[in-house]
Amino acid sequence: MSHRRPVLLAAALDGLAAQTRPADLVVVVDNASGDGSAEVARAHALAPEVLELARNTGGAGGFAAGLARALARGADLVWLMDDDTVPTPGALERLLAARAAHQGRAVLWASRAVWTDGRDHPMNTPRERPLVDAATRARAAAAGALPVRSASFVALLVDGAAVRARGLPVADYFIWNDDFEFTTRLLRDAEGLFVPGSVVEHRTRTFGSTDADPGERFAYEVRNKLWLFGRSSALRPLERVLYAGSTLRRWVRTVRRSSDRPTLLRAGARGLRDGLRHGPRPTAEVLAGLGLDEDLRALARPGGRA
């Protein structure tokens, strides 16, 4: 998924082209960049299919659109990543090896994301699954992996059948928490694995986590968390309480560290209002008119869920 970062997009495509196990199909979602990013993708030697959206649907909409298109093309597995993610040559092969070696019913496999200097990127650390029994942990360890409860969209391999059964990412989230809601929904009754041997480089401008003074974007964080805790089936009741407590602590820390608290508090109030007033629109409604209507209709038929 790409939005106005043509140089990073080219590097990501180079990384995909260098995989020891090449992808069968590459779909680039250009999220209304308008800066030549789509042309960069079309000109790349990898020859990806380019899905050029007429309006910016955010990361949530972009990943939902890409997943819908890939599933419409018959994909059994879909490898998701942003345009600032450069996979190392063996990243996909190691995810697939972990999938083949695992004896459980895993539906997603997450790579280890590092920054440009090789440090583990704090923005993309999968949450380990709590209270894991010994057998589940042993199955994961035998595949060179760890059991997780959630993961980010940075180099995430997902099972197509699970997405058809549990639904696409919620496009109306736009940015933030969309991957957390999506992966916890997929993993509510299934296993997910963190595969540290599969490494990608996440080339963000700075090294840090998402709670570093987000400014106006804090509205998305607050609204989407309210949607997640109040309107999503992803979390069990006890998990809602635990994650809500963790979220409140992080919000307090974010406000304390902010260099512009008035802006942050206004954004938070706006997110609180929107999160309480209404829920997210259906993803098919958010993506209507973007050339995906038939793809989404196919998922909405028996056996699929948009």
C-alpha positions in Angstrom: 0.0 0.0 0.0 1.5 3.3 -1.0 0.7 7.0 -0.5 3.1 9.8 -1.9 6.4 8.0 -1.2 7.6 7.0 -4.7 11.3 6.5 -3.7 10.3 4.3 -0.8 7.8 2.4 -3.0 10.6 1.7 -5.5 12.8 0.3 -2.7 10.0 -1.9 -1.4 9.4 -3.3 -4.9 13.1 -3.9 -5.3 12.9 -5.9 -2.0 10.0 -8.0 -3.3 11.8 -8.6 -6.6 14.8 -10.0 -4.7 12.9 -12.6 -2.7 14.3 -16.1 -2.7 10.7 -17.3 -3.0 9.1 -14.8 -5.4 5.4 -13.8 -4.9 3.0 -15.2 -7.4 1.2 -11.9 -7.8 2.1 -8.4 -6.6 -0.7 -5.8 -6.2 0.3 -2.2 -5.5 -2.5 0.0 -4.0 -1.8 3.6 -4.9 -3.8 5.6 -2.4 -4.6 8.7 -4.6 -0.9 9.8 -4.4 -1.0 12.1 -7.5 2.8 12.3 -7.5 3.8 9.7 -10.0 3.9 6.8 -7.5 1.5 4.7 -9.7 3.8 5.3 -12.7 6.8 4.2 -10.6 5.1 1.0 -9.8 4.0 0.3 -13.4 7.5 0.9 -14.7 9.1 -1.5 -12.2 10.6 -4.7 -13.5 8.4 -6.7 -11.1 5.4 -5.7 -13.3 2.9 -5.4 -10.4 -0.8 -4.9 -10.9 -1.5 -1.3 -9.9 -4.8 -0.5 -8.2 -5.0 3.3 -8.4 -7.6 4.7 -6.0 -9.3 8.0 -6.9 -9.3 9.2 -3.2 -7.1 8.6 -0.2 -8.7 5.9 2.0 -5.9 5.9 4.5 -3.9 2.9 5.5 -7.0 1.0 6.6 -8.8 1.5 3.3 -5.7 0.8 1.3 -5.0 -2.5 2.9 -8.7 -3.5 2.7 -8.7 -2.6 -1.0 -5.5 -4.6 -1.6 -6.8 -7.6 0.3 -10.1 -7.5 -1.6 -8.3 -7.4 -5.0 -5.9 -10.2 -4.1 -8.7 -12.5 -2.8 -10.7 -11.7 -5.9 -7.7 -13.0 -7.9 -7.9 -16.2 -6.0 -5.0 -15.8 -3.5 -4.8 -18.4 -0.7 -2.2 -16.3 1.2 -1.7 -12.5 1.1 1.5 -10.8 2.2 0.7 -7.2 3.4 3.2 -4.4 3.7 3.4 -0.6 3.6 5.5 1.3 1.0 8.2 2.1 3.6 8.9 -1.6 4.3 11.8 -3.3 2.5 11.9 -7.1 3.0 15.2 -8.9 3.2 15.6 -11.6 0.5 14.6 -14.6 2.6 11.7 -12.9 4.4 8.8 -14.5 2.6 10.5 -17.9 2.3 11.0 -18.0 6.1 7.3 -17.1 6.8 6.2 -19.9 4.5 8.7 -22.3 6.1 7.2 -21.5 9.6 3.7 -22.0 8.2 4.7 -25.4 6.8 6.4 -26.5 10.0 3.7 -25.4 12.3 1.2 -28.2 13.5 -1.5 -25.8 14.7 -4.2 -23.8 13.0 -2.4 -20.5 12.5 -4.0 -17.9 10.2 -1.3 -15.2 10.2 2.5 -14.9 10.4 4.3 -11.7 11.2 7.9 -10.7 10.4 10.5 -9.1 12.6 10.6 -5.4 11.7 13.9 -3.5 12.3 14.8 0.1 11.7 17.5 1.3 9.3 20.2 0.7 11.9 19.1 -2.9 12.7 17.3 -2.2 16.0 13.9 -3.8 16.5 11.3 -1.2 15.6 9.1 -0.4 18.6 6.2 0.5 16.3 5.8 -3.0 15.0 6.3 -5.3 18.0 3.6 -8.1 17.9 1.8 -8.6 21.2 2.6 -12.0 22.7 -0.5 -14.1 23.4 -1.1 -14.2 27.1 -1.8 -17.3 29.1 -0.5 -19.6 26.3 -0.6 -23.3 27.2 2.6 -25.4 26.9 1.4 -27.3 23.9 0.6 -24.1 21.9 4.0 -22.6 22.8 5.8 -25.8 21.9 4.1 -26.0 18.5 5.2 -22.4 17.7 8.7 -23.0 19.0 9.1 -26.1 16.7 8.3 -23.8 13.8 10.8 -21.1 15.0 8.1 -18.8 16.1 6.2 -17.3 19.0 2.4 -17.2 19.5 0.9 -13.7 19.3 -2.4 -12.0 19.9 -2.0 -9.2 17.4 0.5 -7.9 14.8 0.9 -4.8 12.5 0.5 -4.5 8.8 4.3 -4.4 8.4 5.1 -7.6 6.5 2.1 -9.6 7.6 1.2 -12.9 5.9 -2.5 -13.7 6.2 -4.6 -16.7 5.3 -7.2 -15.9 2.6 -9.8 -18.3 4.0 -9.6 -16.6 7.4 -10.1 -13.2 5.9 -13.1 -14.4 3.9 -14.6 -15.8 7.1 -13.7 -12.9 9.5 -13.8 -9.9 7.2 -11.5 -7.3 5.7 -9.8 -4.5 7.7 -12.4 -1.8 8.8 -11.7 0.8 6.1 -13.4 3.6 8.1 -10.6 3.5 10.7 -8.5 5.4 8.1 -5.3 5.3 10.1 -4.3 3.8 13.5 -5.6 0.6 15.2 -6.9 -0.8 12.0 -4.2 -3.6 12.0 -4.7 -4.2 15.7 -8.5 -4.6 15.3 -8.1 -6.8 12.2 -5.4 -9.1 13.5 -7.1 -9.6 16.9 -10.4 -10.3 15.1 -8.6 -13.0 13.0 -6.9 -14.4 16.1 -9.8 -14.4 18.5 -10.2 -18.2 18.0 -7.1 -19.0 16.0 -3.3 -19.0 16.3 -0.9 -16.3 15.0 2.8 -16.5 14.8 5.7 -14.1 15.1 8.6 -15.4 13.0 11.8 -13.6 14.0 13.8 -15.3 11.2 11.8 -13.3 8.7 13.2 -9.8 8.7 12.0 -6.6 7.1 13.4 -3.1 7.3 10.8 -0.5 8.3 12.2 2.8 6.9 10.2 5.3 9.0 11.7 8.8 9.2 12.4 8.5 12.9 12.8 5.7 15.4 10.0 5.5 17.9 6.5 4.3 18.7 3.1 5.7 17.6 2.5 7.6 20.9 5.2 10.2 20.2 3.2 13.5 20.1 0.7 12.7 17.3 -0.9 16.1 17.1 -4.2 16.3 15.2 -3.9 12.6 14.4 -4.7 11.8 18.0 -8.4 12.1 17.0 -8.0 8.9 15.0 -6.3 7.1 18.0 -9.1 8.0 20.4 -12.1 7.4 18.0 -10.7 4.1 16.7 -10.0 2.8 20.2 -13.6 3.6 21.2 -14.8 1.7 18.1 -12.5 -1.2 18.9 -13.5 -1.5 22.6 -17.2 -0.8 22.0 -18.2 -2.0 18.5 -15.7 -4.7 17.5 -15.9 -8.5 18.1 -12.1 -8.8 18.1 -11.5 -8.8 21.9 -13.0 -10.9 24.6 -14.6 -9.1 27.6 -11.5 -9.4 29.9 -9.2 -8.4 27.1 -11.3 -5.2 26.5 -10.7 -4.3 30.2 -7.0 -5.0 30.1 -6.3 -3.3 26.8 -8.5 -0.3 27.8 -6.4 0.2 30.9 -3.2 0.0 28.9 -4.6 2.5 26.4 -5.5 5.0 29.1 -2.0 4.8 30.6 -0.5 5.4 27.1 -2.8 8.4 26.5 -1.7 10.0 29.8 1.9 9.5 28.8 1.3 11.0 25.3 -0.3 14.1 26.8 2.4 14.5 29.4 5.1 14.3 26.7 3.4 16.6 24.1 4.9 19.8 23.1 1.5 21.1 22.0 -1.0 19.9 24.6 -3.9 22.2 23.4 -3.8 20.7 19.9 -3.6 17.2 21.3 -6.5 17.7 23.8 -8.7 19.2 21.1 -8.0 16.3 18.8 -8.7 13.8 21.6 -12.0 15.5 22.4 -13.0 15.3 18.7 -12.1 11.7 18.6 -14.1 11.0 21.8 -17.1 12.8 20.3 -17.0 10.9 17.0 -16.3 7.5 18.7 -19.3 7.9 20.9 -21.7 9.3 18.4 -21.4 6.6 15.7 -19.6 3.5 14.6 -17.5 2.8 11.5 -19.3 2.5 8.2 -19.2 -0.9 6.4 -16.0 -1.3 4.4 -17.9 -1.9 1.2 -19.5 1.5 1.7 -16.2 3.3 2.3 -14.6 1.8 -0.8 -17.7 2.2 -3.0 -16.9 3.7 -6.5 -13.2 2.9 -6.4 -13.3 0.0 -8.9 -13.6 -2.6 -6.2 -17.4 -3.1 -6.2 -17.3 -6.5 -7.8 -14.4 -7.7 -5.6 -16.3 -6.7 -2.5 -19.5 -8.3 -3.8 -17.6 -11.5 -4.3 -16.5 -11.4 -0.6 -20.0 -10.7 0.5 -21.4 -13.9 -1.1 -21.8 -17.1 1.0 -18.4 -18.1 2.3 -17.0 -14.6 2.2 -17.4 -11.5 4.3 -16.4 -7.9 3.2 
